[in-house]
Amino acid sequence: MIDGFKMQFTMPLLDEDSGYDFDDGRLKKSVRIPTEIRYVTNRDSFTIGDLMTVFNISRQTAVRDLHDIESQGITVMPQAGYRDRYTVKNRKNSLTVQLHQDEIAAIFVSFLASSNDNLPYLKSRQSLVEKLLSNVPEKQRHALLSLQQVLTISNESHADTGWFAVSDKAPVMLAPLIDEISYGMGFATIMYRKKFATNDEQHHIYVRRIFQQSSLWYVDTWDLTRQAKRTFRVDRIQSVAAYDLSPVPELMTPPSALETTFD
């Protein structure tokens, strides 16, 4: 892993842990509170209902979060003339916010996923991508370009509208897999559980492509364990870890005559 790069924003900075609560799709509190701080300081005013809607939380949680925000030294005041509407005092405090490598990767993947030119601003997508790449460290730039080579995202939803189905929930192991291969030169070690199996199998893999098919995610690999082409379902991967590259396998690219085996 590498450190993220720094950008200047007019918002407070808190230490935060990255991550989501995958059980219900909501942000963990350690991420939610700093995000809420940025939300309220980036707006002239807000309501408790805004926090409830945007962050998918109850009124009780929103009120409790607001107290936590104030405990960070941020002054929240009722807006004159409005009921249940608030504003933040001294919003223009310029502090440094750090974007971590996984957050930058999330922005990059979002560009890859949004290929509908009818969406506003996306006609200049390539210009935005190049600006993003020029503002990250060299190691991370190479990782993002490698990711672009292996990741194939379907842009057709179930309704066949031609729009990327953003409501489709990605498998839990997809992000760790992408992260590991991006910084491991395409190599990773996975624990995989076949259909109806009770035990996991360990596979050392070289990733050739990650793609969607019929709403499922797959990883097309050269299986270093079995010395054969293998395609694994991402939702059956139980864990992802770094692969020891010493010594580097002699056979990284499989013979073209071999057929891919699906698990």
SULMO-V411003 format. One record per residue. RES is the residue in one small letter. OMEGA is omega in radians with two decimals (* if undefined). Layout:
BEGIN
res;omega
RES;OMEGA
RES;OMEGA
END
This chain:
BEGIN
res;omega
m;3.10
i;3.12
d;3.08
g;3.08
f;-3.02
k;3.08
m;3.13
q;3.07
f;3.07
t;-3.14
m;3.13
p;3.14
l;3.04
l;2.96
d;-3.10
e;3.03
d;3.12
s;3.05
g;3.11
y;2.98
d;-3.02
f;-3.14
d;-3.13
d;3.07
g;-3.10
r;3.08
l;2.99
k;-3.11
k;-3.13
s;3.08
v;-3.05
r;-3.08
i;3.09
p;3.13
t;3.08
e;3.10
i;3.11
r;3.13
y;-3.05
v;-3.14
t;3.12
n;-3.08
r;3.13
d;3.13
s;3.14
f;3.09
t;3.04
i;3.11
g;3.09
d;3.14
l;3.14
m;-3.07
t;-3.04
v;-3.04
f;3.05
n;-3.11
i;3.12
s;3.11
r;3.13
q;3.12
t;3.14
a;3.11
v;3.12
r;3.10
d;-3.14
l;3.07
h;3.10
d;3.11
i;3.13
e;3.13
s;3.11
q;3.11
g;3.13
i;-3.09
t;3.11
v;-3.06
m;3.02
p;3.13
q;-3.07
a;3.07
g;-3.12
y;3.08
r;3.10
d;3.08
r;-3.01
y;3.06
t;-3.13
v;3.11
k;3.11
n;-3.11
r;-2.98
k;3.08
n;-3.07
s;3.12
l;-3.10
t;3.07
v;-3.09
q;3.01
l;-3.13
h;-3.04
q;-3.12
d;3.08
e;3.08
i;3.09
a;3.12
a;3.10
i;-3.11
f;3.13
v;3.10
s;3.08
f;3.12
l;-3.07
a;-3.03
s;-3.08
s;-3.13
n;-3.07
d;3.09
n;3.10
l;-3.13
p;3.08
y;-3.05
l;3.05
k;3.12
s;-3.08
r;-3.08
q;3.10
s;3.12
l;3.12
v;-3.11
e;3.10
k;3.12
l;-3.12
l;-3.11
s;-3.08
n;3.11
v;3.09
p;-3.05
e;-3.12
k;-3.13
q;3.09
r;3.11
h;-3.14
a;-3.14
l;3.11
l;3.07
s;3.12
l;3.14
q;-3.12
q;-3.01
v;-3.03
l;3.09
t;-3.07
i;3.08
s;3.12
n;3.07
e;3.12
s;-3.14
h;-3.14
a;3.12
d;-3.14
t;-3.09
g;3.12
w;3.08
f;-3.06
a;-3.06
v;-3.14
s;3.10
d;-3.10
k;-3.11
a;3.07
p;-3.08
v;-3.05
m;-3.10
l;-3.13
a;3.08
p;3.13
l;3.12
i;-3.11
d;-3.07
e;-3.10
i;3.14
s;-3.08
y;3.12
g;3.11
m;3.11
g;-3.10
f;3.07
a;3.01
t;-3.11
i;2.95
m;-2.97
y;3.13
r;3.12
k;3.11
k;3.14
f;3.13
a;3.11
t;3.14
n;3.12
d;3.06
e;3.08
q;3.12
h;2.98
h;-2.98
i;2.92
y;-3.01
v;3.10
r;-3.09
r;2.98
i;-3.02
f;3.07
q;3.04
q;-3.12
s;3.07
s;3.09
l;3.09
w;3.12
y;3.02
v;3.14
d;-2.98
t;2.81
w;-3.07
d;-3.12
l;3.13
t;-3.10
r;-3.13
q;-3.13
a;3.02
k;3.10
r;3.04
t;-3.08
f;3.00
r;-3.06
v;-3.11
d;3.08
r;3.07
i;-3.07
q;3.12
s;3.13
v;-3.14
a;3.10
a;3.11
y;-3.14
d;-3.05
l;3.11
s;-0.04
p;3.10
v;-3.13
p;-3.13
e;-3.05
l;-3.13
m;-3.10
t;-3.07
p;3.05
p;-3.08
s;-3.08
a;-3.10
l;3.11
e;3.12
t;3.08
t;3.11
f;3.07
d;*
END
